[in-house]
Each structure stands twice: as C-alpha cells, then as structure tokens.
Amino acid sequence: MSAPAERPEGAAERHARLVELDQRHLWHPFTQMQGWLGEEPLIVERAEGSFLVDTMGRRYLDGVSSLWVTVHGHRRPEIDEAIRAQLDRVAHTTLLGLSSVPAIELAAELCRRAPRGLSRVFYSDSGSTAVEIAAKIAFQHWKQRGRPEKRRFLALGEAYHGDTLGSVSMGGISLYHEIFRPLLFEVLRGPPPYCYRCPLDKRPESCGVACADELASLVERHGSELAAVVVEPLVQGAAGMITQPKGWLRRVREACDRADVLLIADEVAVGFGRTGTLFACEQEGVVPDLLCLAKGITGGYLPLAATLATEEVFRSFLGAWESDRTFFHGHTYTGNPLACAAALASFEIFDRDRTLARLPSKIERLASRLAGLSGHPHVGEVRQRGLMVGIELVEDRETRRPFARARRMGHRVILQARERGVALRPLGDVIVLMPPLSIEEDEIDLLARVVAESIEAATA
Ligand SMILES: *Cc1c(COP(=O)(O)O)cnc(C)c1O
C-alpha cells in the first residue's frame, strides 16, 4: 500500500470537496464518464522527480510520464527557471507578422538535432495539429508542384495521429475513429507490423517482414495519386505499443522514394529519447520529408508542437504574394515563448545530464526486471523499445484470446497498481509503461515489481 506521506491539515475535507466538483463539472478525455462518476479519482496536487503527490499526500510513481510527456522528471529546476526567466521578459507574443527570441533559438536547435535535411520548423500546439499541418503541407506541396492528383494519404491500420478530424482521418483505431467515419476523408490503409496478431497471418521467424512488402506494393501501385505516407516510426503507440521489426521503416522510406511520395514521420510519441535515441528515425537512418513533434518537446511542461520540413518541401511554398503559394495555417498560440523556453532548457538537460548516453543501462534493467512476466498465464506478449513498453494481457495464452471487453482487465490492473503507489494508464488490455527518461534504477525496480503484482492480483 502507498503510505500517506504527510497528510496536510484538513486534507480529507478538501479532497472530498474537489471530488464533488470534479464529478459535477469536469468532462475527462477518452473517459466513459458514467464509470468515472462511480470511482474515487486520484487528484494530483504536486509532483517531484518521478513521483506525483495527490491531495491526500500519497505518492505515486509516474509510470507513463503524465501521458508520455515528462522527460527529465517533474519540477526540474533548470526548466522551472527558464520559464520564470522568460516570464520576466514576456509570456506570449505572436509569430503572425512578428518573431520572437525563443521561437527562433528553438527552431535552430530542432533543425540542428533532427535528422539531417530537415531545415524548417512550423510550430503549433499539439500532436494532432502537428500531423494535421504535415498533411496540409504535403497536399499543397504537390498542388504547387503541378501534381494536383497527388492528394491521397496512406496510413497504417491501428494508426493513431491525434483527435482533430484530419488526424482522425489518418487514424485507424476503430474503437476511437469509427463513429466519426462520415466526417472523414478517405485514406489508403497498409497492414500494421503487429507480429503478435499478424494481419497477414504469418510468423515473424519466417515472414521476411512481408507486411513491409505489402505496404511497398501499395505505395507503388498508388504512387501517382499519393501525397504522403504517414507512419509512427519504430513504435505504434496508441495501438498498444506495437513495435516494428528491424528494417521496416527503412523499407517504407525506400518505397516512398521509388514512388515519389512524401514520408511523414509522426514522432509525437516516440520522439525525445523514448526509443533510446533522440528521434526514432535515426535508428533506421531515415530522414522523413516531414517530421511531427509534440508530447516530450518541452520536457513535458507546456503544450507545444512542431512540424519540421525539408528545404525542398519549403521551397514549393515560395512565390510572390499574389501567387497564392502561402501556407494559410496558424494557431493563435503558435510558437508560444514560454513553451519554447522550456523546450530549449530541456535540450540543455539532454546535453548536461548525458540523458541519451545513460539510457541503455536503464532500458536493459527494465527489460530484465520485466522478463519474469513473459511466463505469466495472462501475459500474451511483452513488447519493449527503449523505455516504451506494452504488456498485452490475454484470457488464453495458447489461443491469444483477449479478455471480454466488459471485464476491463487493463483498468483493473492499473487500479491495483495505484493501490501500490504507481500511476499508470492502459490502452485497453495493454498495460503501458513509459517512465520519464530520468527514472532511477530503484524506481525501475519498483515499477516492474508493482506491475507484476498488479497483473497477478487483477487476473487471479
Ligand atoms: C499523442 C499522439 C498524437 C496527438 O497528440 P496530441 O498532443 O494529444 O494532440 C499524435 N500522434 C501520436 C503518435 C501520438 O502518440
């Protein structure tokens, strides 16, 4: 049980009042509110390093980096200080018609660190908008290249690219996206490299990554009408941490090159060290034409997103004012200076702490601490890439039959974990672990131990 650390005076009364107001006024994202109203919510009051502290003074290890955003831990003095210093200059100014110091500095820093060839930064404020912007840029790019018929997109089954209608159009998770189908544009769908439940019914030992061939042939067949292929490199996050076989991404890039189709890499989840390198594309030596970044960009502090483009793409938007080649898109808070200052401070921490160099031993430790789970009768598969983990629970290990949806097994596991002082958020019956990159060794051990105990308790 998580020990109530220091319970402040009157905490219980205040907590009860907040619960009452939450249940009366808040509408939580991706949440069936009928179920929410019957449960005791965990209300975060503050945080420190890898831990969240609730209104009752209880501490929880932040096992999913506050929904995949926290990079260097909570309340990093360097980021706190950078935001305060920027606050003493100005909180917000616009990039429409003006520029700002932190937006300029960060754009240069992003281009310096991103795969070589990405030289332009278009800011927005969420992963959804970063992807939406990439799609609109790709579409307009081809129109201005005299190829207006290249206007379609190819995305993967089980893809997740955000929740605005454009990014939902590219998404392929039927549970989230089906209801909106009548509002969406049509997208070509390639097979996700989901080896545990192979869409081509093959086995990973002998398939030769046949799903990449299938995707490549789709790209070639439809090349003349395709603006872009959009993928989440190395790990399809919201799909349930589907990890891609080695060489898969490289082959998608080559197919795009052969068919003259742009590649959009959605690194909203996998970017900023989660897979072991700053950007996931690096591991396959791939340079996308458009790179979408958000979640971890500010170290998990403030909403900010960026869509990076090559000079080649950027150049098709140049022309006289009356040529109508302008990219008519922009959000009011585009390139917010406080957020950019936080992002710059986060990069400095990457350098000073040698965050990436220290990852391999953490990744290894997490893998070894989770190894025992593979034999559990209700664990179908443990997938890991870097510090991103998905543990797929099944009712029957032999047949890989899932639990009935109504049992909400993933949810039950995370309620058990919460009792034991770890905060998690599952994806259906996939238990997701995505701790901050700053997680310490003993915290990795705690995380793995609690997850094992919680799976045991929930499935017993
Ligand atoms: C979270 C996510 C998005 C959407 O980001 P938001 O900031 O929630 O809009 C897009 N793509 C991927 C891969 C994501 O994981």
The ligand as an ORCA input file, in Angstrom:
! r2SCAN-3c Opt
* xyz 0 1
  C      -0.475     11.653    -28.695
  C      -0.236     11.476    -30.124
  C      -0.751     12.391    -31.069
  C      -1.669     13.503    -30.671
  O      -1.055     14.442    -29.838
  P      -1.967     15.467    -29.011
  O      -0.996     16.406    -28.410
  O      -2.689     14.626    -27.976
  O      -2.900     16.092    -29.956
  C      -0.416     12.216    -32.393
  N       0.360     11.207    -32.783
  C       0.867     10.292    -31.925
  C       1.742      9.207    -32.422
  C       0.570     10.388    -30.566
  O       1.029      9.478    -29.708
*
